[in-house]
Amino acid sequence: MSLQRKGENCVGWAARDESGFLSPFSLGRRAVGDDDVSVKITHCGVCYADVLYTRNKRGTTKYTLVPGHEIVGIVKEVGANVSKFKVGDCAGVVTYLDTCRDCNYCNEGLEVHCSKGFTLTINGIDVDGNPTRGGYSSFVVVHERYCYKIPENYPPESAAPLLCAGITVYTPMMQHKMNAQPGKSFGVIGLGGLGHMAVKFGKAFGLKVTVLSTSLSKKDDALNLLGADEFILSSDKEQMDVRLQKSKIPRFIIDTASGNRPFDSYLALLKPGGVLALVGAPSEVKLNPISLLLSILDAGTRSIAGSAVGTTKPTQETIDFCAEHKIYPEIELIPIQYANEALERLEKSDLKYRFVIDIANSLN
C-alpha cells in the first residue's frame, strides 16, 4: 500500500480546542491503496460521540479534530484489489476504518475486539501515521472490508444513522435473540438517537415494546410516532412500582441513555434470568458511584451486559434489514453550517431523533 499523501485536497469542519467550536479546515487524505475505497461523502450523521470528542470530555482528544463517524457517500475510486465496490456505488463507513485483519478476533469476524486495537474513524492514527479525520468532510479513504453497501432503494440520508445508532442497538438485540421472540416484552431505556431505533427494531421483531424515560414529553412520540405499546415515566416511583406488579415484565431491557445513573430500579423490572444491556455512552470518564443492589442480580439470576458497536457482518445485516423492512430513522437534515448548533442541541437532547448533515449540498 502506498503511504504517500494524496495530492487531492479534502475540506471539512474541525474543532481546534476544548470549546468544541467547529469551523472550516483543510486536511489531507492518504493515497488509495490496492485494498482501499475512496468515498465522496454526501451525508454524515451527528452522534453524541461528536460532542464527547470535540469537547474533550473523555480527556483523549487530539486536536485538530474532524468529527463524524456515520458516513454515507458515493464511491469515487477503488484500489486494484477491490472486488466489493465499483465507482458510483453508495457506501457507508462506521466508527472504525481498519483493524489488524490477522488476529483470532478478526478472523472470527469480531473486528471491534481486535487484539491489536482498531483504527477509529475520528481521533485515531491511520496507516500512514497521520490522524484520522471524520465525516464532516468531503471524502474519506477506507479499507474495503470496513466499507458497507447501501442498497439502491434506501435513502442515503436515512442510512447514515444506521452506521452507529442503528448497529449499536441491533447487535445486542440479535445477540440475545430478540428477533426470535415475537410477542415477548422488551424494554427500552431512553428515547434518543439509539432508543428510537431500538423501538423500531422491537416492533419489526414483533415484540411488546415498553419505553422507559425520565421525560414525560417523550410519551406521545413513543406511543404514536414510534408505535411503542407502553410508556413509563421512570422518574415516577409509583409508575415503576405498578409496573413491577404486572405479569408482563421484560426478560430483556436495552439501556440507550447517556450519562451516569443508578440501575437498581431497572434491574428490578427484569424477569428472573433477565438481561440489562448497556449501550449508552457515559457523559464523562469519572469514577462515579453506581447504585447497584447485588441481591437483585443474585436472587433473580439477572445480569448486566455490555455491547460495543457492531462488527462487519451484523453492520451489513442492519443496513439490509432496514432496507428490506422499510425501517427509517427519524432525522433532521441540516447543512454543515448548522453543525455547532446541532451539537449544542444534541447535548440538551433537543432533537427528534438524529441530525444528519447534508454534506453534498452544503460543504464547499
N, C-alpha and C positions, 0 to 999 in steps of 0.2 A: 504494500500500500504506500502510495506517495504521501509524504509528510510535509509537502510544500504548501504554503498558503495559496489558496485560490485567488487569482487576480480580481475576480468579480467582487464588487462591493456589496455588502449587506448592510441594511439600515434597520434600526429598531428603536425602542424606547427603553431607557435604563434608569435604575436608581444608583446614585453615587454615594450616598451616606445613609445613616440610620433614620433620617426623616422619611425615607422611602419614596420621596418625590421622583416621579418619572418624567423624563424629557428625552428628546431625540438624541440618538447616539449612532455613530458609525462603527461597525465591527467587521472582523474578518471571519471567514469560514474556511475550514480546511478543504483540501482538494478532495474530489470524489474518487475514492479508491475502487478497486475492482469489485468489491462486495458491497458498495455503498449506493444509496439512493439520495438524490438531491430533490427536496420538496419545496416548491414555491408556496408559501403559506397564504391561505385565503382566510382562515378563521382560527382563533385561539380562545379557548375557554379561560375564565378567570377563577382560579382556585384559591381557597384560604391559605394554601402554601405560599401563594404570591405575596400575601400580607406578611406572613412569617419571615420570608426571606428578604423582601425589600426593606423591612424594618428591623432586621437582625434580631428577631425575638427569640431565636434559638442560639444566638451567640456564635454562629458559624459562618455568617455571610461574608463572602469575598467580593468587595466592590471593585469595579463597576459591574452591576448585576442586571441582566435582562431576564425578566420573569416569563412564566408561561410554559406549561407542560401538557396542555390539552390541545394538541396541534393538528390541524387538518389542512391539506393543500393538494396541489397538483404536481405530480412527478414531472420534473423538467430535465433530469439527466439520470442515467443509470450506469453503473460500472460494468466492466466486461463480463463478470461472472454472475451478474444479477439475472435471475430467471422468474422471480415472483412478480415483478413490476415492469411496466413499459412506460415510456413517455406519454403523458396525458392521463394516466390513471389517477383516481382520487385516493389519497393515502393519509394515514394518521400516524402520529408519533406521541408516545406516552411520557411517563415520568423518568424513564431511563433510556439511554442511547446505545448502551453496549454492556457486555459482561465478558468474562474470560472465555466463554464458549467451550471450555475444556474440562471443567471440574465435574464431580459427580452430580452436583445440583443442576448445573447447566445441561448436562447430558440427560438428566431425568426430566427436563422441561420446567425446572424450578429456578428460573434465572434470577428472580429477585432475591434468592438466597445464595447467590454465587459466593463461593468460599473466598474469592479474591475481591469481592465487592462489585457493585455495578456503577456505571458511569451515569450520574444524574444529568438530566436534560438542562437543569439550571444549577449553578453553584458547584459544578463538578470540574474535573480535568479531563479533556478529550485526549485521544490517542496521540495527538501532536504536541501535547504538553501545555496547550492553551486552555483557558477557561471555557466551559460550555456556556452557551447563551441560549435563552429560551425562545418561546414562540411569539413574543411581542416584537417580531422582526419579519423581514421579507422572505427569508428562506432558511432551511436547515439541512444539514448533511447527516445521514444516519446509516448504520449497517442495515442491510435489508431484513435481517432476522428480527429487528426491532422496529419495523415499519409494518403498518397494518392496512389491509384493503378495506376501503369504504365502498359498499355496494352502490351501483349507479343510481338506484331508485331511492337512496337515503340522502336527505338534505345535509350538505357538509356542515352547515352551522349547527345542526342538531347533533351531528356526530362528535363534535368537539367535547362536550361534557361527558360522553361515554368513556373517554380515554383516561379519566381519573375517577370522577364521581361515580360513573356507571360501573366500571370494573371493580371499584373498591367495595361496593355492596353486593355485586353479583357473585364475586368469588366466595365469600363465606356462606352465602345462601346456597350455592351449589355444593360446597364442601359438606354442609350439614343436610344436604338432600331435601331442601325445602321445595324444590321443583317436583318432587315425587310424593308430596303430601297434600293434595288438594283437599280443601275443607278444614284443614288444621288451623289453629290460631297462631298468629305471628305478630310480634310487637316491634314497632319502630320508634326509637327514641330520637327526637329532633326532626324538624321538617325544614331542612335547608336543601342545599345542592345535592348532598348524598341521600338524605332522608326521603326526599320526594321521589328519587329513583328507586329506593327500596320499596316504597309503597307501590309504584308502578310494576315492579317485578313481582311483588307479592300478589297483586291482583292478576297478573298474567299467569302465575302459577296456580291460581285458583284458591289462594289462602284467604282466611278471615283476618283482615289486617286491622290492628289497633295502633293508632298513633298516640304516643305519649309526649307531651310538650309542656313547657313551662309558660307558654304564651297562648292565651285564650284567642288571640287574633288569628291563630293558625287553624282554628276549628273549622271554619267554613270551607277553606281550601282543602283541608284534609278529607272532609266528608263529601263535598260537592264537586270540587275540581278534580281531585285525585281518586275519589271513589273508595276511600277507607271505610271500613264497617263500623268503627268506633273511634271516638276521640276521648282521651283522658287528660285533664289538666294535672300534670304530675306534681305541681306545687301545692295542690289541694289534698290534704291528708284524708279528708272524708271520701273524696273520689277514689283515692288509691285504696282505702280500706274496703270500700264497697266492691272494688274490682277483685280484691283478694277473696271475697266471699263467693264469687261466681265460679261456676264449674269450668268454664272455657278459658282457663289460664294457659298462656302460651308455653310451649316447650322451647321456643327459640325467640330471643329478642336481639335485635341489632341496634347498637348504640352509635348513632351517627353524629351526635352533638360534639362540638369542640369545647375545649376548656376543661377544668378540673372540677369534680363534683363527687358526692358520695354515691355509692352504688347499692347500698343496703336495700332500699325500697324497691329497686328494680329487680334485684335478685330474688326478693321475697315473692314477686309476682310469678316466677317461673314454676312450672310443674317439677316434681321430682325428676332428676336426670336432665333438667333443662340447661340451656347454654345461653349466656350473655356474651355476644360477640362485640368487641370494641373496635371501631374503625375510625372514630373521630380523632382529630388532632388535638393534643394539648395546646393551650394558648401560649405557654412559655415553658421552657425547661427549668423546672424548680422541683425540689423535694417537698412537695405539698403533702400534708397528711391526707390519706384516703380513708374514708369511713367504710369499713367492711367487716361485717359480722361473720366470723368463720363458722359459727354454728349454722348459719343459713346455708353455707356451702356443704358442711358435713352432714347435717340432718337430712337434707334433700338431695344429696349427691349431685348438687348443681355444680356448674363450672363456668369459669370466665375464659374466653378465647380471644386471641388477637388475630388480626388478618392484615397482611401487607397488600399493597396494590398488586393486581393480578400479574401472573406470568404470561408468556406469549400465547399459549393455546387458549386459555379462558378469555383473554383480551379479544382475540378474534371471534370467539364464540359469543361474547357480549354484543359486539357490533352486529354480527349476523342475526342473533336472536332479536335484537331491536328492529332490524330491517324486516325480518320475516313477520313479526307480530305488530308492526307499526307502532312501536313504543318510541315516543319522542320526549326529550327533556323539555321542561318549561323554561324558556330562555328570554333574555332581553338582549337584543342585538345592539351593540354600541360601536362608535368609532374609536380609534386608538386615542384620540384627543380627550376622551372621557375616562381614560383609564384611572387617573388619580381619584376622581370622584367615585368611580366604581369600587376601588379598593376601600375607600372610606365607608361607603355604603355596605360593602361586604362585611367589614369589621363590626358594623352595627346590625347585621342581619337584616338590612333594609333592601331586600330584593326578592323576586319570585321568578325562578329559583336559581338561575345561573346566568351570569353575564357571559356573553360571547363577543369577542372583538372582531369586527368586520375588517380584517387586515387588508384584504384585496382592494377595498374601496376607500380606505382612509389613510393608509401608510404610504407616504411618498418618499 
